[in-house]
């Protein structure tokens, strides 16, 4: 089994690719901050439960509640909510880009990407250590 074939590694790769695409969309929002009539865009949230179900289903691993006090996979509030808010600032030309909001989204996106990249790197390091190669 190769490192890239592990389910967690596949999910981390998809998450990093999603953050790369989102960075491009957010950069377009900032670049069009002065464009008349431009409305901000964003990608749909990457749903970890759906991604885990797809990846876990391939390997036959499923989530099981072994105790009645455990939360099941379909627990209330477990799914990510998609909050689409109407812009609270619109210029007279109809532009709905708020630079402060976009900068916050870009910053959060960079942090999330870095976290996924760190997890990927640490996973690779653990596998190298298990094989006997120090990294």
C-alpha positions in Angstrom: 0.0 0.0 0.0 1.4 3.4 -1.0 1.2 6.5 1.2 -1.2 8.1 -1.3 -3.6 5.2 -1.1 -4.4 5.8 2.6 -8.0 7.2 3.1 -6.9 10.0 5.4 -4.1 11.1 3.0 -6.7 11.3 0.1 -9.0 13.4 2.2 -6.2 15.8 3.1 -5.2 16.1 -0.5 -8.8 16.9 -1.5 -9.0 19.5 1.4 -5.8 21.2 0.3 -7.0 21.3 -3.3 -10.3 22.8 -2.2 -8.5 25.5 -0.2 -6.3 26.3 -3.3 -9.4 26.8 -5.4 -11.1 28.8 -2.7 -8.0 31.1 -2.5 -8.4 31.8 -6.2 -12.1 32.7 -5.8 -11.4 35.0 -2.8 -8.6 36.7 -4.8 -11.0 37.4 -7.6 -13.4 39.0 -5.0 -10.6 41.3 -3.8 -9.5 42.1 -7.4 -13.0 43.1 -8.3 -13.6 45.3 -5.2 -14.1 48.3 -7.4 -16.0 46.6 -10.3 -19.6 48.0 -10.6 -22.2 45.3 -9.9 -19.8 42.7 -8.8 -21.1 40.3 -6.1 -18.8 38.2 -3.9 -18.5 34.5 -4.6 -17.3 31.6 -2.5 -17.1 27.9 -2.8 -19.5 25.5 -1.1 -18.1 24.3 2.2 -16.2 21.0 2.0 -18.3 18.6 4.0 -16.0 16.3 6.0 -18.8 13.9 6.9 -19.7 13.4 3.2 -16.0 13.1 2.3 -15.4 10.6 5.1 -18.4 8.6 4.0 -17.2 8.4 0.5 -13.6 7.5 1.5 -14.7 5.2 4.4 -17.1 3.4 2.2 -14.4 2.3 -0.2 -12.4 0.6 2.6 -15.4 -0.9 4.3 -14.9 1.1 7.5 -18.1 2.5 9.0 -18.9 4.5 12.1 -20.6 2.5 14.9 -22.0 3.7 18.2 -20.9 0.9 20.7 -22.5 2.6 23.7 -25.9 4.3 23.9 -24.2 7.5 25.1 -22.1 7.8 22.0 -23.1 10.3 19.3 -24.1 8.6 16.1 -22.8 9.8 12.7 -26.1 11.6 12.0 -26.2 13.5 15.3 -28.1 16.8 15.3 -25.8 19.7 14.5 -23.1 17.4 13.1 -23.5 18.7 9.6 -21.9 21.9 8.5 -24.3 24.8 8.0 -23.9 26.8 4.9 -24.5 30.4 5.9 -25.1 32.7 2.9 -25.6 36.2 4.2 -26.8 39.2 2.3 -24.1 41.8 2.1 -24.6 44.6 4.6 -22.6 47.1 2.5 -23.4 47.8 -1.1 -21.9 50.6 -3.0 -24.1 52.9 -5.2 -22.7 51.0 -8.2 -24.1 47.7 -6.8 -20.7 46.3 -5.7 -21.1 44.0 -2.7 -17.4 43.4 -1.9 -16.4 44.3 1.7 -12.6 44.1 1.8 -12.4 43.5 5.5 -14.6 40.4 5.2 -12.6 39.2 2.3 -9.3 39.6 4.1 -10.7 37.6 7.1 -11.9 34.8 4.7 -8.5 34.7 3.0 -6.7 34.6 6.4 -8.9 31.8 7.6 -8.5 29.9 4.4 -4.7 30.1 4.6 -4.8 28.8 8.2 -7.0 25.9 7.3 -4.7 25.0 4.3 -1.6 25.2 6.5 -3.3 22.9 9.1 -4.1 20.3 6.4 -0.6 20.5 5.0 0.9 20.1 8.5 -1.2 17.0 9.1 -0.1 15.6 5.7 3.5 16.2 6.5 3.2 14.7 10.0 1.5 11.6 8.6 4.3 11.1 6.1 6.8 11.5 8.9 5.1 8.9 11.0 5.1 6.4 8.1 8.8 7.1 7.5 9.5 6.5 11.1 7.5 3.2 11.0 9.5 2.0 8.0 12.7 2.9 9.8 13.8 6.0 7.9 14.2 9.0 10.1 13.0 12.3 8.7 
